[in-house]
Amino acid sequence: MLHHWWIPIPFQVQAGILIIGFVFLGIPHGAADILVAKYQSSATRTYFSLRNFLLQYLLQILLFGLFLWIFPMPALL
C-alpha cells in the first residue's frame, strides 16, 4: 500500500523484503503449522498424513495467491 499511495519502492527492495519475510516469518510459521496438525491428530487419535497436510497447505497458499492477484486491495485488507 505504501508503494501505491506514497512513494514508489524499487523492485529489488520489494523482492528483498519478500525473501526476508519468507525466511523469518513464513518458514517458521509453516513448521509450526505442521507441529500443531501433528499434535491435534494425536490428541484426537486420528491418522496424520504429511502428504495430505502438505497438499491442503499448498492448495490454500495457491488459492490465496490467486485471490491476491485478482483482488489485491481487498486481499490485503
N, CA, C and O of each residue as an XYZ file, in Angstrom:
308
protein
N       0.834     -1.182      0.000
C       0.000      0.000      0.000
C       0.884      1.253      0.000
O       0.541      2.271     -0.601
N       2.015      1.158      0.678
C       2.953      2.289      0.683
C       3.381      2.628     -0.743
O       3.449      3.798     -1.120
N       3.668      1.591     -1.530
C       4.108      1.779     -2.913
C       3.018      2.444     -3.761
O       3.327      3.278     -4.612
N       1.765      2.090     -3.542
C       0.683      2.627     -4.365
C       0.266      4.036     -3.959
O      -0.147      4.822     -4.811
N       0.366      4.368     -2.682
C      -0.197      5.628     -2.212
C       0.826      6.731     -1.941
O       0.479      7.909     -2.026
N       2.082      6.387     -1.617
C       3.021      7.458     -1.277
C       4.242      7.498     -2.186
O       4.354      8.378     -3.040
N       5.148      6.560     -2.009
C       6.388      6.593     -2.788
C       6.596      5.264     -3.489
O       6.267      4.218     -2.928
N       7.133      5.275     -4.703
C       7.425      4.009     -5.373
C       8.623      3.320     -4.705
O       9.615      3.964     -4.364
N       8.508      2.014     -4.529
C       9.578      1.226     -3.930
C      10.193      0.387     -5.047
O       9.473     -0.314     -5.758
N      11.526      0.450     -5.212
C      12.162     -0.330     -6.288
C      11.885     -1.821     -6.146
O      11.713     -2.337     -5.042
N      11.845     -2.498     -7.286
C      11.545     -3.926     -7.298
C      12.541     -4.718     -6.459
O      12.148     -5.664     -5.778
N      13.824     -4.353     -6.493
C      14.840     -5.086     -5.741
C      14.562     -5.009     -4.238
O      14.760     -5.986     -3.516
N      14.105     -3.852     -3.774
C      13.775     -3.694     -2.357
C      12.547     -4.531     -2.015
O      12.511     -5.183     -0.971
N      11.548     -4.516     -2.884
C      10.353     -5.324     -2.664
C      10.704     -6.817     -2.606
O      10.216     -7.540     -1.738
N      11.545     -7.267     -3.529
C      11.951     -8.676     -3.546
C      12.736     -9.029     -2.294
O      12.555    -10.109     -1.731
N      13.604     -8.130     -1.855
C      14.378     -8.367     -0.628
C      13.487     -8.487      0.594
O      13.695     -9.361      1.436
N      12.497     -7.613      0.696
C      11.556     -7.670      1.818
C      10.773     -8.983      1.776
O      10.546     -9.605      2.814
N      10.363     -9.403      0.582
C       9.633    -10.656      0.425
C      10.472    -11.848      0.884
O       9.982    -12.702      1.623
N      11.722    -11.912      0.454
C      12.597    -13.029      0.829
C      12.858    -13.037      2.327
O      12.827    -14.097      2.952
N      13.113    -11.876      2.910
C      13.324    -11.788      4.353
C      12.072    -12.236      5.101
O      12.163    -12.932      6.113
N      10.909    -11.838      4.605
C       9.660    -12.272      5.219
C       9.476    -13.777      5.152
O       9.040    -14.395      6.123
N       9.807    -14.373      4.007
C       9.702    -15.834      3.880
C      10.620    -16.535      4.876
O      10.215    -17.482      5.552
N      11.856    -16.061      4.957
C      12.838    -16.735      5.805
C      12.508    -16.589      7.285
O      12.555    -17.569      8.029
N      12.174    -15.374      7.720
C      11.991    -15.138      9.147
C      10.558    -15.329      9.639
O      10.344    -15.488     10.841
N       9.576    -15.318      8.744
C       8.183    -15.495      9.167
C       7.540    -16.719      8.535
O       6.916    -17.518      9.234
N       7.682    -16.878      7.237
C       6.975    -17.934      6.521
C       7.431    -19.335      6.858
O       6.599    -20.200      7.130
N       8.727    -19.583      6.846
C       9.230    -20.930      7.114
C       8.947    -21.360      8.550
O       8.449    -22.468      8.748
N       9.242    -20.534      9.571
C       8.889    -20.952     10.941
C       7.388    -21.134     11.137
O       6.962    -22.033     11.862
N       6.588    -20.293     10.501
C       5.136    -20.413     10.622
C       4.659    -21.724     10.022
O       3.821    -22.404     10.614
N       5.171    -22.085      8.869
C       4.802    -23.350      8.238
C       5.238    -24.547      9.068
O       4.500    -25.526      9.176
N       6.424    -24.482      9.653
C       6.896    -25.573     10.515
C       6.006    -25.702     11.745
O       5.702    -26.815     12.174
N       5.593    -24.589     12.309
C       4.701    -24.628     13.474
C       3.342    -25.193     13.088
O       2.717    -25.888     13.890
N       2.874    -24.913     11.886
C       1.592    -25.460     11.428
C       1.634    -26.983     11.376
O       0.672    -27.650     11.757
N       2.757    -27.535     10.901
C       2.891    -28.991     10.850
C       2.878    -29.567     12.263
O       2.222    -30.578     12.514
N       3.602    -28.929     13.190
C       3.626    -29.412     14.566
C       2.241    -29.364     15.196
O       1.849    -30.294     15.900
N       1.504    -28.303     14.953
C       0.152    -28.174     15.501
C      -0.761    -29.249     14.913
O      -1.542    -29.860     15.642
N      -0.672    -29.485     13.611
C      -1.509    -30.505     12.978
C      -1.180    -31.895     13.515
O      -2.082    -32.702     13.740
N       0.112    -32.182     13.722
C       0.501    -33.474     14.293
C      -0.022    -33.611     15.715
O      -0.549    -34.660     16.084
N       0.119    -32.566     16.509
C      -0.370    -32.608     17.890
C      -1.886    -32.798     17.922
O      -2.407    -33.581     18.717
N      -2.574    -32.084     17.062
C      -4.040    -32.180     17.022
C      -4.477    -33.592     16.618
O      -5.440    -34.120     17.174
N      -3.786    -34.202     15.662
C      -4.170    -35.552     15.248
C      -3.857    -36.564     16.348
O      -4.599    -37.533     16.515
N      -2.782    -36.363     17.095
C      -2.506    -37.302     18.186
C      -3.483    -37.082     19.340
O      -3.855    -38.040     20.017
N      -3.901    -35.849     19.576
C      -4.859    -35.565     20.648
C      -6.228    -36.156     20.328
O      -6.939    -36.605     21.227
N      -6.593    -36.156     19.055
C      -7.888    -36.719     18.651
C      -7.758    -38.175     18.211
O      -8.741    -38.806     17.820
N      -6.527    -38.703     18.280
C      -6.233    -40.094     17.901
C      -6.675    -40.414     16.481
O      -7.285    -41.450     16.217
N      -6.351    -39.499     15.578
C      -6.620    -39.715     14.154
C      -5.301    -39.830     13.412
O      -4.265    -39.382     13.903
N      -5.336    -40.422     12.242
C      -4.138    -40.617     11.431
C      -3.676    -39.286     10.841
O      -4.485    -38.512     10.327
N      -2.363    -39.024     10.918
C      -1.800    -37.815     10.326
C      -1.021    -38.198      9.084
O      -0.095    -39.006      9.143
N      -1.403    -37.612      7.957
C      -0.701    -37.839      6.700
C       0.015    -36.554      6.303
O      -0.616    -35.539      6.008
N       1.331    -36.616      6.301
C       2.112    -35.439      5.913
C       1.812    -35.056      4.470
O       1.734    -33.872      4.143
N       1.644    -36.043      3.616
C       1.353    -35.758      2.203
C       0.032    -34.998      2.062
O      -0.033    -33.990      1.359
N      -1.025    -35.483      2.734
C      -2.311    -34.796      2.659
C      -2.239    -33.405      3.273
O      -2.834    -32.460      2.756
N      -1.509    -33.282      4.377
C      -1.358    -31.962      5.008
C      -0.683    -30.985      4.056
O      -1.141    -29.855      3.888
N       0.404    -31.422      3.434
C       1.138    -30.529      2.526
C       0.310    -30.173      1.294
O       0.363    -29.038      0.820
N      -0.453    -31.130      0.772
C      -1.310    -30.831     -0.382
C      -2.370    -29.786     -0.021
O      -2.592    -28.843     -0.781
N      -3.017    -29.948      1.125
C      -4.022    -28.970      1.562
C      -3.378    -27.610      1.819
O      -3.937    -26.572      1.466
N      -2.200    -27.625      2.435
C      -1.498    -26.389      2.762
C      -1.128    -25.636      1.484
O      -1.349    -24.429      1.383
N      -0.572    -26.344      0.522
C      -0.186    -25.707     -0.744
C      -1.401    -25.226     -1.520
O      -1.345    -24.175     -2.159
N      -2.498    -25.975     -1.477
C      -3.722    -25.542     -2.145
C      -4.240    -24.240     -1.531
O      -4.671    -23.345     -2.259
N      -4.204    -24.128     -0.215
C      -4.631    -22.891      0.436
C      -3.735    -21.718      0.030
O      -4.222    -20.615     -0.216
N      -2.432    -21.963     -0.038
C      -1.493    -20.908     -0.443
C      -1.780    -20.472     -1.878
O      -1.809    -19.277     -2.170
N      -1.991    -21.433     -2.772
C      -2.271    -21.108     -4.179
C      -3.583    -20.344     -4.329
O      -3.665    -19.390     -5.102
N      -4.612    -20.766     -3.587
C      -5.890    -20.056     -3.668
C      -5.767    -18.628     -3.148
O      -6.313    -17.701     -3.745
N      -5.059    -18.450     -2.051
C      -4.875    -17.095     -1.532
C      -4.023    -16.259     -2.487
O      -4.287    -15.071     -2.672
N      -3.003    -16.870     -3.093
C      -2.195    -16.160     -4.086
C      -3.034    -15.721     -5.282
O      -2.866    -14.614     -5.792
N      -3.926    -16.585     -5.721
C      -4.832    -16.235     -6.812
C      -5.748    -15.082     -6.407
O      -5.980    -14.159     -7.188
N      -6.265    -15.145     -5.181
C      -7.107    -14.071     -4.670
C      -6.334    -12.754     -4.609
O      -6.872    -11.700     -4.949
N      -5.056    -12.813     -4.169
C      -4.220    -11.606     -4.148
C      -4.013    -11.049     -5.554
O      -4.017     -9.835     -5.755
N      -3.839    -11.925     -6.503
C      -3.589    -11.489     -7.872
C      -4.833    -10.846     -8.484
O      -4.738     -9.810     -9.143
N      -5.995    -11.455     -8.268
C      -7.216    -10.956     -8.883
C      -7.784     -9.750     -8.130
O      -8.224     -8.784     -8.753
N      -7.777     -9.799     -6.796
C      -8.324     -8.725     -5.945
C      -7.267     -8.256     -4.944
O      -7.408     -8.533     -3.752
N      -6.217     -7.559     -5.380
C      -5.106     -7.251     -4.487
C      -5.484     -6.404     -3.259
O      -5.083     -6.738     -2.145
N      -6.227     -5.346     -3.438
C      -6.516     -4.481     -2.298
C      -7.461     -5.137     -1.285
O      -7.182     -5.066     -0.088
N      -8.569     -5.774     -1.705
C      -9.388     -6.466     -0.697
C      -8.632     -7.591      0.005
O      -8.842     -7.824      1.196
N      -7.757     -8.290     -0.716
C      -6.999     -9.392     -0.087
C      -6.032     -8.852      0.964
O      -5.811     -9.500      1.987
N      -5.459     -7.690      0.729
C      -4.549     -7.111      1.729
C      -5.285     -6.642      2.961
O      -4.745     -6.679      4.066
N      -6.510     -6.204      2.778
C      -7.303     -5.753      3.929
C      -7.720     -6.936      4.774
O      -8.395     -6.762      5.789
